[in-house]
Amino acid sequence: MSELTNKVALVTGASSGFGVGIAKALAASGCKVWITARNIQKLEQTAAEIGATPLQADATNPADWDRVIDHILADAGRLDILVNNAGGALKIAPITEFSDEAMAEVINVNLISAMMGSRRAAAVMKAQQSGTIINISSICAQQAWTGWGIYAAAKAGLDQFTRSLYVEMRPFNVRATALIPSWGATDFNRNAQLEHPLPEVAARMISPEQIGKLVVQICSLDANLVVPELTVLPLIQQIEPY
């Protein structure tokens, strides 16, 4: 029997990409998994394929967060794992080409959404005296590339928020981890209107299944252990920072 059998998990942004890999791995490990995303058709299809429960929600909407958490607590009575995976670059361009509204949207999707989810989950887990919150960040938080500044700032903020969350929740036996991946074999590039990698390159990038495996390993640690931060890179990627 897995250490995660009958644990209750919530994964946001789980209709595609890393989110699907994470939710699938948690479900395969015995968790009762809820998944959220805005696209209900893709969400329901994913849920049926991996054995999760779909809840349509916008991670940037506070009311949706309240509804999702209330629904899970009413059904399961607890929340053991929250993976804040929802996010995206939305736009890659020099700062001078951003509107104020576009900048705010990137920050909301990649930082504020996770903060709102973490606040609600932390309250539940504090009362339980147990739980794990994993925030999916990005290597962009540690490096600097032209056009990525707004997205990088949001993810760097998420890293620092996660460190603070870890410090605050540690006395209550609640763990917080920033999982920091780089090149992923997902639709990230396509959604950000960037050139998609060649198939032979994509085959060596980080797969959703690999990220899911890492999340399961983090959540399966003995209760007295925590990984506050974990960076994972594919060997095929050459990092050339500023």
C-alpha positions in Angstrom: 0.0 0.0 0.0 1.3 3.5 -0.9 2.0 6.1 1.7 -0.5 8.2 -0.2 -3.4 5.8 -0.2 -6.6 7.7 0.6 -4.9 11.0 0.8 -6.9 13.9 -0.6 -5.3 16.0 -3.3 -6.1 19.0 -5.4 -4.2 19.9 -8.6 -4.9 23.2 -10.4 -4.3 23.7 -14.1 -4.7 20.0 -14.6 -6.4 19.8 -18.1 -3.0 19.6 -19.9 0.8 19.5 -19.5 2.4 19.1 -16.1 -0.9 19.2 -14.4 -2.1 16.0 -16.0 1.1 14.2 -15.2 0.9 15.3 -11.6 -2.8 14.4 -11.1 -2.3 11.1 -12.9 0.7 10.1 -10.7 -1.1 11.1 -7.5 -4.2 9.1 -8.5 -2.1 6.1 -9.3 -0.5 6.3 -5.9 -3.8 6.0 -4.2 -4.9 9.6 -3.7 -8.4 10.8 -4.1 -7.7 13.6 -6.6 -9.7 16.7 -7.6 -8.5 18.6 -10.6 -9.4 22.1 -11.8 -9.0 24.2 -15.0 -11.1 26.6 -17.0 -11.7 24.4 -20.0 -14.4 22.0 -18.8 -14.3 19.7 -21.8 -10.6 19.0 -21.5 -10.9 18.8 -17.7 -13.7 16.2 -17.8 -11.8 14.2 -20.5 -8.6 14.2 -18.4 -10.5 13.3 -15.2 -12.1 10.3 -16.9 -8.8 9.1 -18.2 -6.9 9.3 -14.9 -9.6 8.6 -12.3 -9.9 12.1 -10.9 -12.9 14.4 -10.1 -13.2 17.5 -12.2 -14.2 20.9 -10.9 -14.2 23.8 -13.4 -12.5 26.8 -11.8 -10.4 29.8 -12.6 -7.4 29.8 -10.3 -7.3 33.7 -10.3 -10.9 33.9 -9.0 -11.3 34.0 -5.2 -14.9 32.8 -5.4 -13.9 29.8 -7.4 -11.2 28.9 -4.8 -13.8 29.1 -2.0 -16.2 26.9 -4.0 -13.6 24.3 -4.7 -12.2 24.1 -1.2 -15.7 23.9 0.3 -16.7 21.2 -2.2 -13.7 19.0 -1.3 -14.1 19.5 2.5 -17.8 18.6 2.2 -17.0 15.4 0.3 -13.8 14.3 1.9 -13.5 16.2 5.1 -9.9 17.1 4.7 -7.2 18.3 2.2 -3.8 16.6 2.4 -2.1 17.9 -0.8 -2.4 21.0 -2.8 -0.4 21.4 -6.0 -0.6 24.9 -7.4 0.3 24.2 -11.0 -1.9 26.7 -12.9 0.1 29.2 -14.7 1.6 30.2 -18.0 3.8 32.8 -19.7 0.8 34.3 -21.7 3.1 36.6 -23.5 6.8 36.7 -24.1 8.0 40.2 -25.1 10.2 43.0 -24.0 8.8 45.0 -21.1 8.2 48.0 -23.4 5.7 45.9 -25.4 3.5 45.0 -22.3 0.4 46.9 -21.3 -0.2 47.4 -17.6 -3.2 45.0 -17.9 -1.1 42.3 -19.5 1.5 42.6 -16.8 -1.1 42.2 -14.1 -2.6 39.2 -15.8 0.8 37.4 -15.8 1.3 38.2 -12.1 -2.3 37.0 -11.3 -2.0 33.7 -13.2 1.4 32.8 -11.9 1.6 34.3 -8.4 -1.6 35.6 -6.9 -3.5 32.4 -7.9 -1.1 30.2 -5.9 -1.1 32.6 -3.0 -4.9 32.5 -2.8 -5.0 28.7 -3.0 -2.2 28.4 -0.5 -3.9 30.7 2.0 -7.1 28.5 2.0 -5.2 25.2 2.0 -2.9 26.4 4.8 -5.9 27.1 7.1 -7.3 23.6 6.5 -3.9 21.9 7.0 -3.1 23.9 10.1 -6.2 22.7 11.7 -5.3 19.1 10.6 -1.7 19.5 11.8 -0.6 18.0 8.5 -0.4 18.6 4.8 1.8 19.4 1.8 1.6 22.4 -0.5 3.7 22.3 -3.7 4.0 25.4 -5.9 5.2 24.8 -9.4 7.7 27.5 -10.3 10.1 27.9 -13.2 13.8 28.1 -13.9 13.0 31.6 -15.2 12.9 32.6 -11.5 16.6 31.9 -11.3 17.8 33.1 -14.7 17.2 36.0 -17.0 16.3 36.0 -20.7 15.0 38.7 -23.0 11.3 38.9 -23.0 10.7 36.7 -20.0 11.0 39.4 -17.3 7.3 39.6 -16.2 6.9 35.9 -16.1 10.2 35.5 -14.3 9.2 38.1 -11.7 6.0 36.3 -11.0 7.8 33.0 -10.5 10.5 34.5 -8.4 7.8 35.9 -6.2 6.3 32.5 -6.0 9.6 31.0 -4.9 9.9 33.6 -2.1 6.3 33.2 -1.1 6.8 29.5 -0.8 9.9 30.0 1.5 7.8 32.2 3.7 4.9 29.7 3.7 7.3 26.9 4.7 8.6 29.0 7.7 5.0 29.9 8.8 3.6 26.4 8.4 6.5 24.3 9.7 5.4 24.5 13.4 2.0 22.9 12.4 3.6 20.0 10.6 2.6 21.4 7.2 5.2 21.2 4.4 5.7 23.7 1.6 7.8 23.1 -1.5 8.8 25.1 -4.5 9.3 22.7 -7.4 11.3 24.5 -10.1 11.4 22.8 -13.5 12.9 24.0 -16.7 12.2 22.9 -20.3 9.0 20.9 -20.3 7.5 18.7 -23.0 4.2 20.5 -22.8 2.2 23.0 -24.8 3.9 25.9 -22.9 5.8 27.1 -26.0 2.7 26.9 -28.3 0.5 28.7 -25.8 3.1 31.5 -25.4 3.4 31.7 -29.3 7.0 30.5 -29.2 8.7 28.1 -31.6 7.9 24.5 -30.7 11.0 22.3 -30.1 11.8 19.6 -32.7 10.5 16.1 -31.8 14.0 14.7 -31.0 14.5 17.6 -28.6 11.1 17.4 -27.0 11.7 13.7 -26.3 14.5 14.7 -24.0 12.7 17.5 -22.2 11.0 17.1 -18.8 7.8 15.1 -19.4 4.6 15.5 -17.4 5.0 11.9 -16.2 8.4 12.8 -14.7 7.1 15.9 -12.9 4.3 13.7 -11.6 6.8 11.2 -10.2 8.7 14.0 -8.5 5.5 15.3 -6.9 4.6 11.8 -5.6 8.1 11.4 -4.1 7.9 14.8 -2.3 4.5 14.0 -0.9 5.7 10.5 0.1 8.5 11.7 2.3 8.4 10.7 6.0 6.2 13.1 7.9 9.2 14.6 9.7 11.0 15.5 6.4 10.5 18.3 3.8 12.1 19.4 0.6 11.7 23.2 0.7 12.9 23.7 -2.9 13.8 21.4 -5.8 15.2 22.5 -9.2 15.1 20.0 -12.0 16.7 20.5 -15.5 16.8 18.3 -18.6 20.4 17.5 -19.6 19.6 18.6 -23.2 19.1 22.2 -22.2 22.1 24.5 -22.1 21.5 27.3 -19.6 23.0 30.6 -20.8 22.0 33.3 -18.3 22.6 37.0 -18.8 
